[in-house]
Amino acid sequence: MSHAQNLADHTLSAAIRNGKMNRRAWIVTSMLVIFQIVNFADKAVLGLVADPAMRELGLTAGQFGFIGSAFFFLFAIVGVAVGFLAGKVSTRWILLTMGVAWAVLQFPMLFGGGAAVLLVTRILLGGAEGPATPISLQHVHGWFKPKERGLPSSIVAAGSTLGPILAAPALAWIIANPALGWRWAFGFLGLFGLLWSVAWLIVGRDGPYSHSKAGKALAQEEFEAAQRTTPHSATKHETQSEPVEEFVPNGTGSIADSADLLQIVPIRRVLGSWMFVAAVLAGAGCFWAQGFLTTWSPKYLGSVVALSPEMIGLVSTFPWVVGAIALLILGFGSRYLMKRGVTVRWALGALFGATLLISGVCFSILPFLSGYAAVAMLTLGAGTAMIYPLAPTAIAFSVCSKQRAAIMATLTGLASIGGVIAPAMVGGLMDRAGYIPGAKGVADTAEMSALLAQGMNSSFGMIGIYLVIVGIFCVLMLNPDRTARKLQTKFTFTG
């Protein structure tokens, strides 16, 4: 055996052909899970420091809610821009840049920043985190075959729910510790972010199914091999001059079989499809729930149930636990269904919509409950709304690999409007109800707690009805199989 042949046997393509690529793929997946943990811990920290920060900085509920909403001011703009950039630049380096930026932006509050510094750093941090979900999903898709992507995508997405689960108790302990305090919650996240960035620089790599020419060639090779093993397709695929028509037949089967062989289409056509509209509306509802959890949930738990700071840190994790479980169940379910030939619409789109419907019902019931029953319903409603990453995962099946990051980032950017609305909306409704936060070191009175609950319950009723409607809409319209075939038939072009 020649030296060149020996080297070739150790390339990543050879490892995939021999079925030995799982270890490296799952190492990268694990790193992206940690990436998402840091991402959502950065969001959750604002809610955890709400009480001491509002009192020390002299902020009203409306002002603090505005700071929470400010996180999303640049979220969409940067997310969309980086999504388009990811079609030309390695996602490995984009992820590293984001990790470093997140870490650095935590330190100004550690070193004594006031309300203005908190506002500016949250705006910048939101911009830096805008591309996180679409870029991490784009990267992990590069390591797995199309039918295998549902599970690793859900696992990476579950990292977003693990962030508050793992970080909230630790951050709550830091905040309650007299020797540290709420500012060190930001410092801890900054240090951890720097450690992740160093580790990613060492182990992060692009996968074999990425949008590179090598990835496209591998997808073509595997598709043709699969066709050769299908008896009825032997003559049909021996000479293939028009790959789009063969790879996207006019039928009702799953697009997952040929997702990596789709051709470039006008992005405006994707953005104007009913499938994309459904995903945006649903995503906005998911981001509303995230915005509430990361800004107001700890305050709600402290006032409505009168929990201690340590218990708030623990109970605040419950919706994220439910979200993680929901994502993993849906991930395994979609993988099981797609491997048995079920279309992406039913294996991902319909499951996503049905889960949002459940969330909407829970939020609609919430205003009629109080005490621990309300906390339990909030946990279930908010937890089942934590499944947003399934929407861009489903959408990704309708376009070619080179356009996925741009489409997913645009979806995330538009959906993030829900995150902009939630904190300010809840804070405004609390102000309208007459809630006034106490002075530093003074707990809310029973009357103020009741007014706080009144304002929040108004928002729960609104989002509940909204999620019921968009959940049904997604079951009907979130259909990547149909959209992909329509786009490939009418609008395909090369370039």
N, C-alpha and C positions, 0 to 999 in steps of 0.2 A: 504493500500500500504506500502510495506517495505521501510526501509531507503535506501537499496541498489537499489531498483527499482526507488525510487525518484531521486537518483543521476544519474542513467542511463538515465533518461528522460532529463537530462540537459547536456548530452555529445554532442560532435559535430556530431557524427553519427546520434544520435536521431534528432538533429536539421535539418540535411540534409533530413532524411526520412520524416520529417514533413514539409519540405519546408521552414524552418526558418533560413537558413544559409546565406542568401544574405547579411545581414547587415555586418557581420564579413568579408565575402569574399571581399566586396567592400571597407571596411576600409583598409584591407591589400593591395588591388589594388591601392587605393589612395596613400598609403605610397610608393609603388613602382613607381608610377608616379612621386612623388617628388624626389625619388632616381634617376630616369632617368633625371629629370630636373637638379639636381646637377651634374650628370655625364656629360651632354653635355654643361652645363655652364662652367665646368672645361676645356673642349676642346675649346670653343668659346673665352675664355678670351685671349688666345694668339693672335688671330687675332685682337681683339679690342685694345690691347696694342702695336700692330705692329709698328705704326709710332713712338710714343715716345720711345719705348724700343729700336728700331733699332738705333735711333739717339743718345740716351743716352749711349747705350752699344757699339756704333760704329760698327754695323753689316751691311754687304752687304745683298742684296736680297737673294743671294745664301746661305749665312750663316744662315740667319733667316729661310729660307726654310728648311735647314738641321735640325734646331732645331724643326721645325714643324713636319718633318718626324720622328725625334727621338722619338716622343711620341709613335710611333708604333713599336719600336725596340723590346720591351718585351711584347707587347700587345698580340701577337699570342701565344708565349711560355707559359706565365702565364695563358692566357685564356683557352688553351687546358688542361693544367695540372689541373687547378681548375675544369674544366668541368668533368674530370674523377673522381676527388675527390668528386664531388657532388653526385655521385652514392652511396657514403658511409657516407657522412657527411651531416647533416641538412643544407639546403640552408639558413635557418634563420641566422645561425652563420656566414656563408660565407658572406652574405650581410652586416652584422654588421661589420665584419673585413674590408671589402672594404670601407664602409662609413668612418670609423675612419682613415684609411690610406689616403684616398683622402684629408681629412681635414688637417691632419698633414703636408702633402707634399706641401701645399700652403704657409705655413708660412715662409720658407727660403727666398722667394723673397720679402716678406713684410719687412723682417729685413735687406735688403740691399744686397742681393745676386747679383752677376754679371752674365756675359754670361755663364761661366762654371757651376754656380749653376743652372741657368735656364735650361741648357741642361740636367744636371743630374736629376733635379726634374721632368722634362717632361718625361724622360725615365722611371723613377720609377713610375710616375703617370700613364703612359700608361700601365705599367705592372699591376698596381692595378686596372685599369679600364677595362682591357682586358676581364674578365669574366662577366662584368655587364649585357649585353643584354641576353646572354644565361641563366645566373643564375636567373635573374629577371623573364624571361619568364618561366623557369622551375618552379619557385616558384608560379607564378600566375596560371599556369596550374594545380597545386595541389589543387586549390580552386574551379574549375569549371569542369563540365562534358565535354567530348570531343567536342560535337557539339556546346557548348557554349563558347569555348575558343577563337574563332576568334576575338570577340568584346573586351573582357578584354585584350587580347594580343595586339590588336591595340591601346587600350587606354594607356596601359603601354608604348608601343612604341612611342605613341604621346608625352609622357613625354620628350623623347629625342629631340623633336622639340620645345617643350615649354621652354626648358632650355634657349636657346638663345633668344626666344621671350620675356620671363619674365626678364631674367638677363641682356640682352644686353643694354636696356635703363638705368638700374640702374648702371651697370658697366661703361657705357659711361659717365654718370654724375659724378661718382667717379673719373674717369680718367681725366675729364676736370676740376674738382674742384681743384683750386690751393692749398687748405688746405689738400688735400688727395693725388691725383696723381695716376699714373698707378700702383704703387706697392700695393696700398690699394685694387685694384681689386682682387688681389690674397688673401689678408687678409680677405676680405668680404666672399669669397667663403669658406675659411677655417673655419670661425666661423659658417657659415650656415651649413656646413657639420657636424660639431660637434653636433649641435642642432638636426639634423636629426638622427644621430646615437643614441642619448639619447632617442628620441621618438620611434625609431625602437626597442630598447632594451625593451621598455615597452609594445608595442602592437604587435610586429612581432611574428607570429606563422606559423608553417607548416600546409598546408591544408589537407583535408581528402582524396584527390585524389593523394597525393604524392606517391613516389616510395616505401613507407613503406609497410609492410605486411598488415596493416590495410587498406591502400589505395587500394591495389590489391584485397583484399577480398571484399571491397565495390564495386569495379568495376565489379567483378564477380557476386555479388548479384544483382546489377542493371541490368546487361546484361541478367541474367536468368529471372528476373522479366519481362523484356521487351519481351523476347521470349515467355513467358507464355501468354502474352496478344496478341500474333500474332497467329491467328487461324491455318494457314497452317504449323506452326512450332511446334505444340503441341507434335506430336509423334517424330519429328526429334530431339528434344532437351531434351526429358525426361531422357534419359540415355546418358550422355556425357563423354566418356572416353578419347577422343582426342580433347581437347579444341582448339588447334591451327587450325585444319582443319575446325572446325565448325565456329570459330570466324573469320577466314580469308578464305572464300569460293572462289572457282575458278569462279569468276564472274566479273561483271563490276560495281558493286555498290560501295558506298562510304566506305572507310576504317574507317571513323569517328565513325561508329557504334561499332567498336571493337578495337579501338586504344589502350585502356587501358588494353587489354587482350593479346596483342602481347607478344611473348616469346623472350628471349635473342637470338641474332644472332651475328655472327662474325662481329665486327665493320669494319674490312677491306673491307667486302663485301658492306657495306653501302657507305664507302668512295670511292669505285671504281665504283659506279653506275653512269649512265649518269645523273640521277636526281641530285646527289650531285655535279657533275662537273658543271652542269648548274647553280646551286645555288652559287657555289664559284665564277664563272666568273661574274655573275650578282652582287653578293655582292661586288666584287672588284670595280665595277663601282660605286656602291652606296657609298663606302668608299672614292673613289676618290672625289666625289662631297662634301662629308663631310670634307675631308682634305682641299679642296679649301676654303670652307666656313669658316672653323675655323682658317685658316691661312692667306688667301689672300683677301677674299671678302671685308673686311673694307678698305684695301689699294686700291683695285680696285674702290670702290665707291668714295673714297676721291680724286683719281687722274682723273678718267674718267668723273665724274659728278661734281667734286669739292664741295662735301658736307661738311658741318661743322661737327666737332666730334659728336655733339649731334644728328644731322640728320643721320650720319653714324650709330650710335647706333640704331636708329629707323628703317632705311631702311634695315639694316643687318638682322632684324627679319623677313622680308617679305618671303624669301624662306622657313624659318621654319614654318611660318603660313600656307603656301601652303602645306608643308609636313604634318603638323598636320591634315589639312582638308582632304588630300589624304588618310592618314592612317585611319581616322575615317570613311570616306566613304567606303573604302575597307573593314574595319572591319565590319561595318553594312551589307555591301553587302555579304561578305562571310558567316556571320551568317545567313542571310536570305536564301541564296542558300543552305547551308548545312542542315538547318532545313527542307528543302523541298526535300532532298535526292540527291542534286547535289554532285558529287564527289569532293574530296579535290583538285584534279587536276584543275578543272574548277573554283571552288569556291575560290581558293587561288593562285595556281600556274599560271594559265592563266591570271588572273587579275594582278598579280605581273608583269609578263612579258610584258603585254600590256602597263602598266604604264611606265615601263622602256623604252619601244619603244618611247613613247611620249617624255620622257626626252631626249632621244638621238636626236630626230628631233629638239628639241628646242636648244640644244647645237650646233648642226650642222648649224643652222641658225645664231646663235649668232655672229660669226666673221664678218658677213656682216652688222651688226647694230652698232650704236653708241649712246652715250648720254642716255636719259631716255628710249628709245626703247630697248637698250642693257640691261639696268638694269631690265626692265620688262621681257625680254626673259630669262635672267639669273635667275630671281626669279622663273619663271615657270619651267625651265629646272632643276635647282638644287632642287627646292621644290618637284618635282615629283620623284626625285632620293632618297628622304628621307624615302623610304618605305622598307628599308632593313629588318627590323624585321619580315616582312611577310615571308621571305625566311626560316629562322629557324623555324618559326611557322608551315609552310607547311611541312618541313622536319621532324618535331617532330611526325607527324602522321604515319611515316613509321617504327618507332622503339618503343620498349617497354619503359615504363616510367623510368626504371632504367638506360637506356642508352641515354636518350634524352639530358641531360645536356652535356655529352661527345660529342655527335654528333653536337649539336648546337654550343658548344664552339670551336670544331675543324673547323666547317664551318666559324665561326666568325674570328677565328685566321687566316685562309687562306685568307679569303676575305679582311682582314685588310691590305693586301699587297697594295691594292689600296690607302689606307690612307698613307702608307709609300711613295708611288710614287708621289702622287699629290703635296704636298708642295715643294719637291725638284725639281720635274719636272717643275712646274710653275716658281719657282725661277731661275732655270737654263735657261729656255727659255727667261726670262726677261733679265738675264745677257747677253745672246747671242744676244738679240735684241739691246743691248747697254744701257740698263737702269742703272742709277747710282743714289742711293738715296742721297738727299741733306744733308747738315750738320744739326746739332741740331737747331731747330727753323726756318729752311728755307724750304719753300714749294717747291714742284716739279715744274719745268718750264713746259711750254706747250710742248716743245720738249721731255722732259723726260716722261711726261704723255703719249704722243703718243707712245713712245718706250715701256712703260709699257703695254699699251693696245695691242700693236703688239705681244709681248711675250705671253700675256695671251690668245689672240685670237688663236694663234697656238695650245695651249693646248685644247681650247674649241672644235676646229675642230676634233682633235684626239679622245677626249672622246665622242663626239657626234656619230661618226661612230661606235665606240666600243659599246655604249649602244644600238644602233639600232640593231646590230648583236646579242648581248646577250639577248635582249628583245625577239626577235623572237625565239632564242634558248630555252628560258625558257617556252614560250608558247607551244613548241613542246615536251620538255623533262622533265619539272618539274612536275613529276607525282608520288606523294607519294602512291596513291592507287595501281598502278601497281607494284611499287618497294616493297611495304610491302608484297604483296601477293607472289611475286617471292622469297623474302628472307625467308618468313615463310614456303614456300613449300620446299625449297631446303636446307636451312642452319640452321634451328631451332635446338637449343640444350638447355638443362637445366643446371643451375648452376649459 
